[in-house]
Amino acid sequence: MATQSPSSDSNAKLMALLAYVIAPIGGIIILLMDTMKNDPVLRKHAVQSIAFSVPIIILSVVLSFVFIGVCIGLIGWIIQVYWGIQAYQGKDVTIPVVTDFCKKQNWF
C-alpha cells in the first residue's frame, strides 16, 4: 500500500533516494544533520536503509569467497535502488521485516 509522504520538498525527496542508493552512508548523513533528522519521513528512510544495508553488507562480505556473496550484495543494492525510487516519488516504503523491527525498537 503506497501512501503519500507529508514531506514533498524536492531536497527531501532527493535525500530519501540517496539514503537507499548509497546506504548506509546516506542514512548516517541524514541522521547526523540537524535539519534532516527532525523530519520524520527522512528519519524513517534513513533508519530503514541502515537497518537493511548493514546486514546485507556483512552477509555479502562473509560469503564473498563464494559467488553467492557477490550475488547477495548486488541483489540487495538493486532492491535498495528500487526503494530509493519509491521514496523519491513520495511513496511510503515498507520493508517487510525491517520496518516492523525498527518500529518495535522505536527508532522512528
Buried (B, 14 or more C-beta within 10 A) or exposed (E): EEEEBEBEEEEBBEBBBBBBBBBBBBBBBBBEBEEBBEBEBBBBBBBBBBBBBEEBBEBBEEBEEEEEBEEBBEEBBEBBEEBBBBBBBBBBBBBEEBBEBBEEEEBB
